Amino acid sequence: MTDEKLKYLKNKISLELKDVSTQQGFEIICKRLDASEKENAELNNEKGKAEMTEEKRKKRVYISGQITGLDEAEYKALFNKAADVLRQFGYEPVNPATLDETENTKNWSWHDYMKRDIKMMCDCDYIYLLPNWRNSKGAKFEYMVADLLNIPCLNLQDVQEAAG
C-alpha cells in the first residue's frame, strides 16, 4: 500500500469515527500500521539490495599458470591476456602476475608467493588454468587446493558458454 493511499484511508476512517475512545484506538492502530509498513519496506529494500548485489557482483576468477622458468614479459603477457578475456565475459580476474607490482616481493621465496596466492585463490569463485599450468609445480598445487576446496575450474569454453 502506498503512503498516499494509507494516509487517505486514515483520514477517511478518522472522519467517520465519532467516539473518542474509538478514535484513540484507531490512532494507536494507525501508528502500529505505520511502523509495520515502514519496517516491511525497510526489510524488502534490504532484501532487494542483497539480491541485487549478489546478482551484480562479478564472479572472481583466480588465474593459475606457469611463472617459474619463464621470463617476466612472457608470463605477464599470458596472465594479462587471460585477465582481458575474463573481463570481456564479465568476470573479475585475480591475476597473481600483476601483484608483484604493488607489493615489495624482491626477496620472496617460492613459498612466500604460494602462501599469498593460495590465500587469494580461496577468496575466488573459480580458478582458471592457463594452458601451461601442468608445467608448473605451483599451478598444480593451486589446482589441487582448489579441487579439495570445491572451487570450480573454468576453461575458455566454460567462460564463453556462461556469457551466452
DSSP file with accessible surface (Angstrom, degrees, kcal/mol):
  #  RESIDUE AA STRUCTURE BP1 BP2  ACC     N-H-->O    O-->H-N    N-H-->O    O-->H-N    TCO  KAPPA ALPHA  PHI   PSI    X-CA   Y-CA   Z-CA
    1    1 A M              0   0  128      0, 0.0     2,-0.0     0, 0.0     0, 0.0   0.000 360.0 360.0 360.0 133.8    0.0    0.0    0.0
    2    2 A T     >  -     0   0   76      1,-0.1     4,-2.4     4,-0.0     5,-0.2  -0.321 360.0-113.5 -76.9 161.6    1.4    3.4   -0.9
    3    3 A D  H  > S+     0   0  128      1,-0.2     4,-2.6     2,-0.2     5,-0.2   0.891 116.4  52.8 -60.8 -40.0    1.9    6.2    1.6
    4    4 A E  H  > S+     0   0  166      2,-0.2     4,-2.6     1,-0.2    -1,-0.2   0.926 110.2  46.7 -64.5 -44.3   -0.8    8.3   -0.1
    5    5 A K  H  > S+     0   0  134      2,-0.2     4,-2.6     1,-0.2    -1,-0.2   0.917 112.9  49.9 -63.4 -41.9   -3.4    5.5    0.0
    6    6 A L  H  X S+     0   0   12     -4,-2.4     4,-2.4     2,-0.2    -2,-0.2   0.932 111.9  47.7 -63.3 -43.7   -2.6    4.8    3.6
    7    7 A K  H  X S+     0   0  142     -4,-2.6     4,-2.5     2,-0.2     5,-0.2   0.919 111.4  51.1 -62.1 -44.4   -2.9    8.5    4.5
    8    8 A Y  H  X S+     0   0  144     -4,-2.6     4,-2.7     1,-0.2    -2,-0.2   0.937 111.1  47.5 -59.7 -46.9   -6.2    8.8    2.6
    9    9 A L  H  X S+     0   0   70     -4,-2.6     4,-2.7     1,-0.2     5,-0.3   0.911 110.8  51.7 -63.4 -41.1   -7.7    5.7    4.4
   10   10 A K  H  X S+     0   0   40     -4,-2.4     4,-2.7     1,-0.2    -1,-0.2   0.941 113.0  44.9 -60.1 -47.1   -6.6    7.0    7.8
   11   11 A N  H  X S+     0   0   93     -4,-2.5     4,-2.0     2,-0.2    -2,-0.2   0.921 113.8  49.2 -64.3 -44.2   -8.2   10.4    7.2
   12   12 A K  H  X S+     0   0   94     -4,-2.7     4,-1.3    -5,-0.2    -2,-0.2   0.940 115.3  43.4 -62.0 -46.1  -11.4    8.9    5.8
   13   13 A I  H  X S+     0   0   64     -4,-2.7     4,-1.3     1,-0.2     3,-0.2   0.923 111.8  53.0 -68.1 -40.9  -11.8    6.4    8.7
   14   14 A S  H  < S+     0   0   32     -4,-2.7    -1,-0.2    -5,-0.3    -2,-0.2   0.865 107.6  52.3 -66.8 -30.7  -10.9    9.0   11.4
   15   15 A L  H  < S+     0   0  140     -4,-2.0    -1,-0.2     1,-0.2    -2,-0.2   0.854 109.3  50.3 -68.6 -33.2  -13.6   11.4   10.0
   16   16 A E  H  < S+     0   0  123     -4,-1.3     2,-0.4    -3,-0.2    -1,-0.2   0.709  92.9  88.9 -78.1 -21.0  -16.2    8.6   10.2
   17   17 A L     <  +     0   0   50     -4,-1.3     3,-0.0    -3,-0.2    -4,-0.0  -0.653  45.6 171.8 -83.7 128.6  -15.3    7.8   13.8
   18   18 A K        +     0   0  186     -2,-0.4     2,-0.3     5,-0.0    -1,-0.2   0.738  51.9  87.4-103.7 -31.1  -17.3    9.8   16.3
   19   19 A D     >  -     0   0   87      1,-0.1     4,-2.4     2,-0.0     5,-0.1  -0.551  67.2-146.3 -78.9 129.5  -16.4    8.1   19.6
   20   20 A V  H  > S+     0   0   97     -2,-0.3     4,-2.9     1,-0.2     5,-0.2   0.913  99.6  51.0 -62.6 -42.7  -13.2    9.4   21.2
   21   21 A S  H  > S+     0   0   68      1,-0.2     4,-2.3     2,-0.2    -1,-0.2   0.901 112.0  47.6 -64.5 -36.8  -12.1    6.1   22.6
   22   22 A T  H  > S+     0   0   61      2,-0.2     4,-2.8     1,-0.2    -1,-0.2   0.909 110.7  52.6 -66.7 -40.2  -12.5    4.5   19.2
   23   23 A Q  H  X S+     0   0   41     -4,-2.4     4,-2.5     2,-0.2    -2,-0.2   0.926 110.3  47.3 -61.1 -44.8  -10.6    7.5   17.7
   24   24 A Q  H  X S+     0   0  113     -4,-2.9     4,-2.2     2,-0.2    -1,-0.2   0.915 112.5  49.3 -63.7 -42.4   -7.7    6.8   20.2
   25   25 A G  H  X S+     0   0   30     -4,-2.3     4,-2.5    -5,-0.2    -1,-0.2   0.913 110.5  51.3 -61.3 -41.0   -7.8    3.1   19.4
   26   26 A F  H  X S+     0   0   32     -4,-2.8     4,-3.0     1,-0.2    -2,-0.2   0.912 108.1  51.5 -62.6 -42.5   -7.7    3.9   15.7
   27   27 A E  H  X S+     0   0   91     -4,-2.5     4,-2.4     2,-0.2    -1,-0.2   0.903 109.6  49.8 -63.3 -39.9   -4.7    6.2   16.2
   28   28 A I  H  X S+     0   0   85     -4,-2.2     4,-2.3     2,-0.2    -1,-0.2   0.939 112.2  47.7 -63.0 -45.1   -2.8    3.5   18.1
   29   29 A I  H  X S+     0   0   95     -4,-2.5     4,-2.8     1,-0.2    -2,-0.2   0.925 111.0  51.6 -61.7 -41.6   -3.6    1.0   15.3
   30   30 A C  H  X S+     0   0   10     -4,-3.0     4,-3.0     2,-0.2    -1,-0.2   0.903 108.4  50.8 -63.2 -40.5   -2.5    3.6   12.7
   31   31 A K  H  X S+     0   0  147     -4,-2.4     4,-2.6     2,-0.2    -1,-0.2   0.916 111.8  47.6 -62.4 -41.9    0.8    4.1   14.5
   32   32 A R  H  X S+     0   0  176     -4,-2.3     4,-2.8     2,-0.2    -2,-0.2   0.908 112.1  49.9 -64.9 -41.1    1.3    0.4   14.6
   33   33 A L  H  X S+     0   0   74     -4,-2.8     4,-3.4     2,-0.2     5,-0.2   0.923 110.5  50.2 -60.8 -45.6    0.4    0.1   10.9
   34   34 A D  H  X S+     0   0   67     -4,-3.0     4,-2.7     2,-0.2     5,-0.2   0.942 113.2  45.4 -57.7 -48.2    2.9    3.0   10.1
   35   35 A A  H  X S+     0   0   59     -4,-2.6     4,-2.7     1,-0.2    -2,-0.2   0.920 115.4  47.3 -62.1 -42.9    5.6    1.2   12.0
   36   36 A S  H  X S+     0   0   58     -4,-2.8     4,-2.9     2,-0.2     5,-0.2   0.923 112.7  48.4 -65.5 -45.0    4.8   -2.1   10.4
   37   37 A E  H  X S+     0   0   61     -4,-3.4     4,-2.5     2,-0.2    -2,-0.2   0.926 113.9  47.0 -60.2 -45.1    4.7   -0.6    6.9
   38   38 A K  H  X S+     0   0  140     -4,-2.7     4,-2.6    -5,-0.2    -2,-0.2   0.929 112.8  48.9 -63.7 -43.7    8.0    1.2    7.4
   39   39 A E  H  X S+     0   0  118     -4,-2.7     4,-2.8    -5,-0.2    -2,-0.2   0.930 112.6  47.9 -62.7 -44.9    9.6   -2.0    8.8
   40   40 A N  H  X S+     0   0   75     -4,-2.9     4,-2.8     1,-0.2     5,-0.2   0.911 111.4  50.6 -62.6 -41.0    8.4   -4.1    5.9
   41   41 A A  H  X S+     0   0   60     -4,-2.5     4,-2.5    -5,-0.2    -2,-0.2   0.925 112.2  47.1 -63.3 -42.8    9.5   -1.5    3.4
   42   42 A E  H  X S+     0   0  115     -4,-2.6     4,-2.7     2,-0.2    -2,-0.2   0.921 113.2  48.3 -65.1 -42.9   13.0   -1.4    5.0
   43   43 A L  H  X S+     0   0   98     -4,-2.8     4,-2.7     2,-0.2     5,-0.2   0.930 113.7  46.5 -62.5 -45.4   13.2   -5.2    5.1
   44   44 A N  H  X S+     0   0  109     -4,-2.8     4,-2.7     2,-0.2    -1,-0.2   0.892 112.4  51.2 -63.6 -39.1   12.1   -5.5    1.5
   45   45 A N  H  X S+     0   0   89     -4,-2.5     4,-2.5    -5,-0.2    -2,-0.2   0.936 112.4  45.3 -64.0 -45.6   14.6   -2.8    0.5
   46   46 A E  H  X S+     0   0  111     -4,-2.7     4,-2.5     2,-0.2    -2,-0.2   0.918 114.0  49.4 -64.4 -41.6   17.5   -4.5    2.3
   47   47 A K  H  X S+     0   0  128     -4,-2.7     4,-2.5    -5,-0.2     5,-0.2   0.933 112.1  48.6 -62.8 -44.0   16.5   -7.9    0.8
   48   48 A G  H  X S+     0   0   32     -4,-2.7     4,-2.7     1,-0.2    -2,-0.2   0.907 110.8  50.4 -62.6 -41.1   16.3   -6.4   -2.6
   49   49 A K  H  X S+     0   0  105     -4,-2.5     4,-2.8     2,-0.2    -1,-0.2   0.916 110.7  49.4 -63.0 -42.8   19.7   -4.7   -2.2
   50   50 A A  H  X S+     0   0   62     -4,-2.5     4,-2.3     2,-0.2    -2,-0.2   0.927 113.7  45.4 -63.0 -44.7   21.3   -8.0   -1.1
   51   51 A E  H  X S+     0   0  101     -4,-2.5     4,-2.5     2,-0.2    -2,-0.2   0.922 114.7  48.2 -64.7 -42.2   19.8   -9.9   -4.0
   52   52 A M  H  X S+     0   0  100     -4,-2.7     4,-2.8    -5,-0.2     5,-0.2   0.921 111.0  50.7 -65.5 -41.0   20.8   -7.2   -6.5
   53   53 A T  H  X S+     0   0   92     -4,-2.8     4,-2.0     2,-0.2    -1,-0.2   0.929 111.7  47.5 -62.5 -44.4   24.3   -7.1   -5.1
   54   54 A E  H  < S+     0   0  101     -4,-2.3    -1,-0.2     1,-0.2    -2,-0.2   0.917 114.7  46.6 -63.6 -42.1   24.7  -10.8   -5.4
   55   55 A E  H  < S+     0   0  158     -4,-2.5    -2,-0.2     1,-0.2    -1,-0.2   0.907 118.8  40.3 -66.1 -40.9   23.4  -10.8   -8.9
   56   56 A K  H  < S+     0   0  151     -4,-2.8    -1,-0.2    -5,-0.2    -2,-0.2   0.688  88.6 107.0 -83.5 -19.9   25.5   -7.8  -10.0
   57   57 A R  S  < S-     0   0   85     -4,-2.0     2,-0.2    -5,-0.2     3,-0.0  -0.427  74.6-124.0 -62.5 127.7   28.7   -8.9   -8.1
   58   58 A K        -     0   0  110     -2,-0.2     2,-0.3     1,-0.1    33,-0.2  -0.499  24.6-112.3 -72.1 141.0   31.2  -10.1  -10.6
   59   59 A K        -     0   0   68     31,-0.4    33,-2.7    -2,-0.2     2,-0.4  -0.589  31.1-129.1 -74.8 130.6   32.4  -13.6  -10.1
   60   60 A R  E     -a   92   0A  66     -2,-0.3    65,-2.0    31,-0.2    66,-1.6  -0.670  22.8-165.9 -86.1 134.1   36.1  -13.6   -9.1
   61   61 A V  E     -ab  93 126A   0     31,-2.4    33,-3.1    -2,-0.4     2,-0.4  -0.978  11.3-145.7-126.4 120.0   38.4  -15.9  -11.0
   62   62 A Y  E     -ab  94 127A   0     64,-2.7    66,-3.4    -2,-0.5     2,-0.5  -0.707  16.9-140.3 -83.4 129.0   41.9  -16.7   -9.9
   63   63 A I  E     - b   0 128A   0     31,-2.4     2,-0.4    -2,-0.4    66,-0.2  -0.799  21.6-173.2 -94.5 126.7   44.3  -17.2  -12.9
   64   64 A S  E     + b   0 129A   0     64,-3.1    66,-3.2    -2,-0.5     2,-0.3  -0.963  22.2 116.0-123.9 134.6   46.8  -20.1  -12.4
   65   65 A G        -     0   0    6     -2,-0.4     2,-0.2    64,-0.2    68,-0.1  -0.979  62.4 -48.4-175.8-179.2   49.7  -20.9  -14.7
   66   66 A Q        +     0   0   30     -2,-0.3    66,-0.1     1,-0.2    67,-0.1  -0.472  50.1 148.9 -71.5 131.3   53.4  -21.3  -15.1
   67   67 A I    >   +     0   0   45     -2,-0.2     3,-2.1     1,-0.1    -1,-0.2   0.571  51.9  81.8-120.7 -51.4   55.5  -18.4  -13.9
   68   68 A T  T 3  S+     0   0   97      1,-0.3     3,-0.1     7,-0.0    -1,-0.1  -0.319 100.0  22.6 -61.5 130.8   58.8  -20.0  -12.7
   69   69 A G  T 3  S+     0   0   76      1,-0.3     2,-0.3    -3,-0.1    -1,-0.3   0.282 104.7  96.6  95.6 -10.3   61.1  -20.7  -15.6
   70   70 A L  S <  S-     0   0   34     -3,-2.1    -1,-0.3     1,-0.0     2,-0.1  -0.822  80.3-108.4-107.6 151.1   59.5  -18.1  -17.9
   71   71 A D     >  -     0   0   99     -2,-0.3     4,-2.2     1,-0.1     3,-0.3  -0.420  35.2-108.3 -74.8 158.0   60.9  -14.6  -18.4
   72   72 A E  H  > S+     0   0  112      1,-0.2     4,-2.4     2,-0.2     5,-0.3   0.884 116.7  51.3 -55.7 -44.3   58.8  -11.8  -16.9
   73   73 A A  H  > S+     0   0   76      1,-0.2     4,-1.9     2,-0.2    -1,-0.2   0.899 110.6  50.1 -62.5 -39.2   57.5  -10.4  -20.2
   74   74 A E  H  > S+     0   0   95     -3,-0.3     4,-2.0     2,-0.2    -2,-0.2   0.951 114.3  40.6 -67.3 -50.6   56.3  -13.9  -21.3
   75   75 A Y  H  X S+     0   0   26     -4,-2.2     4,-2.6     1,-0.2     5,-0.2   0.905 114.7  52.5 -70.2 -34.7   54.4  -14.9  -18.2
   76   76 A K  H  X S+     0   0   29     -4,-2.4     4,-3.0    -5,-0.3     5,-0.3   0.909 108.2  51.7 -65.4 -38.1   52.9  -11.4  -17.7
   77   77 A A  H  X S+     0   0   60     -4,-1.9     4,-2.2    -5,-0.3    -1,-0.2   0.927 111.7  46.7 -62.8 -43.4   51.6  -11.5  -21.3
   78   78 A L  H  X S+     0   0   66     -4,-2.0     4,-2.0     2,-0.2    -2,-0.2   0.940 116.8  42.7 -63.8 -47.4   50.0  -14.9  -20.8
   79   79 A F  H  X S+     0   0    1     -4,-2.6     4,-2.4     1,-0.2    -2,-0.2   0.910 114.8  49.8 -66.9 -42.4   48.3  -13.9  -17.5
   80   80 A N  H  X S+     0   0   57     -4,-3.0     4,-2.4    -5,-0.2    -1,-0.2   0.877 109.0  52.1 -66.8 -36.4   47.3  -10.4  -18.7
   81   81 A K  H  X S+     0   0  149     -4,-2.2     4,-2.3    -5,-0.3    -1,-0.2   0.930 110.7  48.2 -64.1 -43.1   45.7  -11.9  -21.9
   82   82 A A  H  X S+     0   0    6     -4,-2.0     4,-2.6     1,-0.2    -2,-0.2   0.916 110.5  51.8 -62.5 -41.7   43.7  -14.3  -19.7
   83   83 A A  H  X S+     0   0    1     -4,-2.4     4,-2.5     1,-0.2    -1,-0.2   0.916 108.9  50.7 -61.4 -41.9   42.6  -11.5  -17.5
   84   84 A D  H  X S+     0   0   85     -4,-2.4     4,-2.2     2,-0.2    -1,-0.2   0.919 110.6  48.7 -62.4 -43.7   41.4   -9.5  -20.5
   85   85 A V  H  X S+     0   0   30     -4,-2.3     4,-1.3     2,-0.2    -2,-0.2   0.937 111.6  49.1 -62.0 -46.0   39.4  -12.4  -21.8
   86   86 A L  H  <>S+     0   0    0     -4,-2.6     5,-2.6     1,-0.2     3,-0.4   0.918 110.6  50.5 -61.9 -42.3   37.8  -13.0  -18.4
   87   87 A R  H ><5S+     0   0  125     -4,-2.5     3,-2.0     1,-0.2    -1,-0.2   0.902 104.7  58.0 -61.1 -41.6   36.9   -9.3  -18.1
   88   88 A Q  H 3<5S+     0   0  150     -4,-2.2    -1,-0.2     1,-0.3    -2,-0.2   0.819 107.7  47.9 -58.5 -30.6   35.3   -9.4  -21.6
   89   89 A F  T 3<5S-     0   0   62     -4,-1.3    -1,-0.3    -3,-0.4    -2,-0.2   0.238 126.6 -98.7 -98.1  12.4   33.0  -12.1  -20.3
   90   90 A G  T < 5S+     0   0   38     -3,-2.0   -31,-0.4     1,-0.3    -3,-0.2   0.582  79.4 129.3  89.5  10.6   32.1  -10.2  -17.1
   91   91 A Y      < -     0   0   19     -5,-2.6    -1,-0.3    -6,-0.2   -31,-0.2  -0.587  58.6-125.8 -93.3 161.3   34.3  -11.9  -14.6
   92   92 A E  E     -a   60   0A  82    -33,-2.7   -31,-2.4    -2,-0.2     2,-0.1  -0.898  31.2-146.5-104.5 104.1   36.7  -10.2  -12.2
   93   93 A P  E     -a   61   0A  19      0, 0.0     2,-0.6     0, 0.0   -31,-0.2  -0.457   8.3-153.5 -74.7 142.3   40.1  -11.7  -12.7
   94   94 A V  E     -a   62   0A  10    -33,-3.1   -31,-2.4    -2,-0.1    30,-0.0  -0.964  18.4-169.3-112.3 108.7   42.6  -12.1   -9.9
   95   95 A N    >>  -     0   0   12     -2,-0.6     3,-1.4   -33,-0.2     4,-0.6  -0.852  17.5-172.1-109.6 101.4   46.0  -12.0  -11.6
   96   96 A P  H >> S+     0   0    2      0, 0.0     3,-0.6     0, 0.0     4,-0.6   0.765  83.0  68.7 -65.1 -20.7   48.9  -13.0   -9.4
   97   97 A A  H 34 S+     0   0    0      1,-0.2     3,-0.1     2,-0.2     4,-0.1   0.743 102.0  45.0 -70.7 -20.6   51.3  -11.9  -12.1
   98   98 A T  H X4 S+     0   0   40     -3,-1.4     3,-1.0     1,-0.2     4,-0.3   0.565  93.0  79.9 -98.4  -8.7   50.4   -8.3  -11.6
   99   99 A L  H XX S+     0   0   36     -3,-0.6     3,-1.6    -4,-0.6     4,-1.1   0.804  79.3  68.2 -70.0 -27.9   50.5   -8.3   -7.8
  100  100 A D  T 3< S+     0   0   35     -4,-0.6     5,-0.4     1,-0.3    -1,-0.3   0.748  91.1  64.0 -63.7 -21.7   54.3   -8.1   -7.6
  101  101 A E  T <4 S+     0   0  124     -3,-1.0    -1,-0.3     1,-0.2    -2,-0.2   0.743 109.8  37.6 -71.9 -23.8   53.9   -4.5   -9.0
  102  102 A T  T <4 S+     0   0  111     -3,-1.6     2,-0.3    -4,-0.3    -2,-0.2   0.529 114.4  57.5-105.7  -9.6   52.1   -3.4   -5.8
  103  103 A E  S  < S-     0   0   69     -4,-1.1     2,-1.3    -3,-0.0     3,-0.0  -0.902  84.6-115.3-121.3 151.5   54.0   -5.4   -3.2
  104  104 A N        +     0   0  139     -2,-0.3     3,-0.2     1,-0.2    -3,-0.1  -0.711  53.4 149.5 -84.6  94.1   57.7   -5.5   -2.3
  105  105 A T    >   +     0   0   12     -2,-1.3     3,-1.9    -5,-0.4    -1,-0.2   0.190  24.4 118.7-112.4  14.7   58.4   -9.1   -3.3
  106  106 A K  T 3  S+     0   0  179      1,-0.3    -1,-0.1    -6,-0.1    -2,-0.0   0.859  84.8  33.5 -53.4 -41.9   62.0   -8.7   -4.3
  107  107 A N  T 3  S+     0   0  149     -3,-0.2    -1,-0.3     2,-0.0     2,-0.2   0.136  90.4 130.1-103.9  21.0   63.4  -11.1   -1.6
  108  108 A W    <   -     0   0   81     -3,-1.9     2,-0.2     1,-0.1    -3,-0.1  -0.469  48.3-138.8 -77.7 147.4   60.4  -13.5   -1.6
  109  109 A S     >  -     0   0   50     -2,-0.2     4,-2.0     1,-0.1     5,-0.2  -0.485  32.2-100.9 -92.2 170.2   60.8  -17.3   -1.9
  110  110 A W  H  > S+     0   0   79      1,-0.2     4,-2.4     2,-0.2     5,-0.2   0.903 125.5  55.3 -55.8 -41.0   58.6  -19.6   -3.9
  111  111 A H  H  > S+     0   0  113      1,-0.2     4,-2.5     2,-0.2    -1,-0.2   0.879 103.6  53.6 -62.0 -39.5   56.9  -20.5   -0.6
  112  112 A D  H  > S+     0   0   62      2,-0.2     4,-2.0     1,-0.2    -1,-0.2   0.925 110.2  47.3 -61.7 -44.9   56.1  -16.8    0.1
  113  113 A Y  H  X S+     0   0   61     -4,-2.0     4,-3.0     1,-0.2     5,-0.2   0.925 111.9  50.2 -61.7 -44.3   54.4  -16.4   -3.2
  114  114 A M  H  X S+     0   0   16     -4,-2.4     4,-2.9     1,-0.2     5,-0.3   0.902 108.3  52.1 -64.3 -40.6   52.4  -19.6   -2.8
  115  115 A K  H  X S+     0   0  135     -4,-2.5     4,-1.6     2,-0.2    -1,-0.2   0.935 114.5  43.1 -60.6 -45.1   51.2  -18.6    0.6
  116  116 A R  H  X S+     0   0   27     -4,-2.0     4,-2.0    -5,-0.2    -2,-0.2   0.944 116.5  47.0 -64.6 -46.5   50.0  -15.3   -0.7
  117  117 A D  H  X S+     0   0    9     -4,-3.0     4,-2.7     1,-0.2    -2,-0.2   0.887 109.0  52.3 -69.4 -38.5   48.5  -16.7   -3.9
  118  118 A I  H  X S+     0   0   30     -4,-2.9     4,-2.1    -5,-0.2    -1,-0.2   0.918 108.4  52.6 -63.5 -40.8   46.6  -19.6   -2.2
  119  119 A K  H  X S+     0   0  150     -4,-1.6     4,-0.6    -5,-0.3    -1,-0.2   0.932 111.8  46.0 -59.2 -44.7   45.0  -17.1    0.2
  120  120 A M  H >< S+     0   0   36     -4,-2.0     3,-1.1     1,-0.2    -2,-0.2   0.911 109.7  53.7 -64.4 -42.8   43.8  -15.0   -2.7
  121  121 A M  H >< S+     0   0    0     -4,-2.7     3,-2.1     1,-0.3    -1,-0.2   0.881 100.3  61.6 -60.6 -36.6   42.6  -18.1   -4.6
  122  122 A C  H 3< S+     0   0   58     -4,-2.1    -1,-0.3     1,-0.3    -2,-0.2   0.730 100.4  55.0 -64.9 -20.3   40.5  -19.1   -1.6
  123  123 A D  T << S+     0   0  115     -3,-1.1    -1,-0.3    -4,-0.6     2,-0.2   0.323  95.3  93.1 -91.9   6.5   38.5  -15.8   -1.9
  124  124 A C    <   -     0   0   11     -3,-2.1   -63,-0.2     1,-0.1     3,-0.1  -0.635  69.9-141.2-101.7 160.0   37.6  -16.5   -5.5
  125  125 A D  S    S+     0   0   47    -65,-2.0     2,-0.3    -2,-0.2   -64,-0.2   0.709  84.9  11.0 -86.1 -26.4   34.6  -18.2   -7.1
  126  126 A Y  E     -b   61   0A  59    -66,-1.6   -64,-2.7    25,-0.2     2,-0.4  -0.952  62.8-133.3-144.7 165.2   36.6  -20.1   -9.7
  127  127 A I  E     -bc  62 153A   0     25,-2.3    27,-3.3    -2,-0.3     2,-0.5  -0.968  16.9-155.9-120.3 139.0   40.1  -21.0  -10.8
  128  128 A Y  E     -bc  63 154A  22    -66,-3.4   -64,-3.1    -2,-0.4     2,-0.6  -0.978   9.9-150.3-117.0 118.5   41.2  -20.5  -14.5
  129  129 A L  E     -b   64   0A  24     25,-1.1   -64,-0.2    -2,-0.5   -66,-0.1  -0.801   8.8-138.5 -94.9 123.7   44.0  -22.7  -15.6
  130  130 A L    >   -     0   0    7    -66,-3.2     3,-2.1    -2,-0.6     4,-0.2  -0.368  31.6-104.8 -70.3 157.2   46.3  -21.4  -18.3
  131  131 A P  T 3  S+     0   0  123      0, 0.0     3,-0.5     0, 0.0    -1,-0.1   0.806 120.6  53.1 -56.1 -27.5   47.4  -23.9  -21.0
  132  132 A N  T >  S+     0   0   23      1,-0.2     3,-2.2     2,-0.1     4,-0.2   0.342  73.7 110.6 -91.4  12.3   50.9  -24.2  -19.5
  133  133 A W  G X   +     0   0   32     -3,-2.1     3,-1.7     1,-0.3     7,-0.3   0.814  69.1  62.2 -60.5 -30.6   49.6  -25.0  -15.9
  134  134 A R  G 3  S+     0   0  165     -3,-0.5    -1,-0.3     1,-0.3    -2,-0.1   0.683  95.2  62.6 -71.1 -13.8   50.9  -28.6  -16.0
  135  135 A N  G <  S+     0   0  113     -3,-2.2     2,-0.5     1,-0.0    -1,-0.3   0.395  94.7  78.9 -85.5   1.7   54.5  -27.2  -16.4
  136  136 A S    <>  -     0   0   12     -3,-1.7     4,-2.3    -4,-0.2     5,-0.2  -0.954  60.4-160.0-123.4 124.2   54.3  -25.5  -13.0
  137  137 A K  H  > S+     0   0  145     -2,-0.5     4,-2.0     1,-0.2    -1,-0.2   0.912 100.6  49.8 -61.3 -41.1   54.6  -27.1   -9.6
  138  138 A G  H  > S+     0   0    4      2,-0.2     4,-2.7     1,-0.2    -1,-0.2   0.917 110.1  48.2 -65.9 -44.1   52.8  -24.1   -8.1
  139  139 A A  H  > S+     0   0    1      2,-0.2     4,-2.7     1,-0.2    -1,-0.2   0.895 111.0  51.4 -66.1 -37.6   49.9  -24.2  -10.6
  140  140 A K  H  X S+     0   0  107     -4,-2.3     4,-2.3    -7,-0.3    -1,-0.2   0.905 111.0  48.4 -64.3 -39.2   49.5  -27.9   -9.9
  141  141 A F  H  X S+     0   0   83     -4,-2.0     4,-2.6     2,-0.2    -2,-0.2   0.921 110.9  50.4 -65.2 -43.1   49.4  -27.2   -6.2
  142  142 A E  H  X S+     0   0    9     -4,-2.7     4,-2.8     1,-0.2    -2,-0.2   0.919 110.9  49.7 -60.6 -42.6   46.8  -24.4   -6.7
  143  143 A Y  H  X S+     0   0   87     -4,-2.7     4,-2.7     2,-0.2    -1,-0.2   0.927 110.4  50.0 -61.4 -44.4   44.7  -26.8   -8.8
  144  144 A M  H  X S+     0   0   92     -4,-2.3     4,-2.5     2,-0.2    -2,-0.2   0.930 113.0  46.0 -62.0 -45.1   44.9  -29.5   -6.1
  145  145 A V  H  X S+     0   0   23     -4,-2.6     4,-2.1     2,-0.2    -2,-0.2   0.932 112.7  50.5 -63.9 -44.7   43.9  -27.0   -3.4
  146  146 A A  H  <>S+     0   0    1     -4,-2.8     5,-3.1    -5,-0.2     4,-0.2   0.924 111.0  49.3 -59.8 -42.4   41.0  -25.6   -5.5
  147  147 A D  H ><5S+     0   0   96     -4,-2.7     3,-1.3     1,-0.2    -1,-0.2   0.932 111.2  48.8 -62.6 -44.9   39.8  -29.1   -6.2
  148  148 A L  H 3<5S+     0   0  125     -4,-2.5    -1,-0.2     1,-0.3    -2,-0.2   0.825 114.3  46.3 -65.2 -30.2   39.9  -30.0   -2.5
  149  149 A L  T 3<5S-     0   0   94     -4,-2.1    -1,-0.3    -5,-0.2    -2,-0.2   0.311 114.1-116.5 -94.6   7.4   38.0  -26.8   -1.6
  150  150 A N  T < 5 +     0   0  145     -3,-1.3    -3,-0.2     1,-0.2    -4,-0.1   0.852  58.3 156.5  58.6  37.4   35.4  -27.3   -4.3
  151  151 A I      < -     0   0   20     -5,-3.1    -1,-0.2    -6,-0.2   -25,-0.2  -0.865  45.0-122.4 -89.5 113.1   36.5  -24.2   -6.2
  152  152 A P        -     0   0   65      0, 0.0   -25,-2.3     0, 0.0     2,-0.5  -0.237  16.7-129.4 -62.4 148.2   35.3  -24.9   -9.8
  153  153 A C  E     -c  127   0A  52    -27,-0.2     2,-0.3   -25,-0.1   -25,-0.2  -0.830  21.6-157.6 -99.4 128.6   37.8  -24.8  -12.6
  154  154 A L  E     -c  128   0A  13    -27,-3.3   -25,-1.1    -2,-0.5     2,-0.3  -0.803   8.5-172.4-103.1 149.1   37.0  -22.8  -15.7
  155  155 A N     >  -     0   0   76     -2,-0.3     4,-2.2   -27,-0.1     3,-0.2  -0.810  45.3 -92.8-126.3 175.5   38.3  -23.1  -19.1
  156  156 A L  H  > S+     0   0   74     -2,-0.3     4,-2.5     1,-0.2     5,-0.2   0.899 125.3  53.7 -58.3 -38.6   37.8  -20.8  -22.1
  157  157 A Q  H  > S+     0   0  118      1,-0.2     4,-2.5     2,-0.2    -1,-0.2   0.926 108.4  49.8 -62.8 -42.4   34.8  -22.8  -23.3
  158  158 A D  H  > S+     0   0   56     -3,-0.2     4,-2.4     1,-0.2    -1,-0.2   0.916 110.6  50.6 -60.8 -42.9   33.1  -22.5  -19.9
  159  159 A V  H  X S+     0   0    0     -4,-2.2     4,-1.5     1,-0.2    -2,-0.2   0.936 112.5  46.0 -61.7 -46.5   33.7  -18.8  -19.9
  160  160 A Q  H  X S+     0   0   95     -4,-2.5     4,-0.7     1,-0.2    -2,-0.2   0.913 113.4  48.6 -66.1 -40.2   32.2  -18.4  -23.4
  161  161 A E  H >< S+     0   0  120     -4,-2.5     3,-0.8    -5,-0.2    -1,-0.2   0.905 108.7  53.6 -67.8 -38.3   29.2  -20.5  -22.6
  162  162 A A  H 3< S+     0   0   68     -4,-2.4    -1,-0.2     1,-0.3    -2,-0.2   0.841 105.3  54.8 -65.0 -32.3   28.5  -18.7  -19.4
  163  163 A A  H 3<        0   0   56     -4,-1.5    -1,-0.3    -5,-0.2    -2,-0.2   0.685 360.0 360.0 -76.0 -15.8   28.5  -15.4  -21.3
  164  164 A G    <<        0   0  101     -3,-0.8    -3,-0.2    -4,-0.7    -2,-0.1   0.729 360.0 360.0  89.8 360.0   25.8  -16.8  -23.6
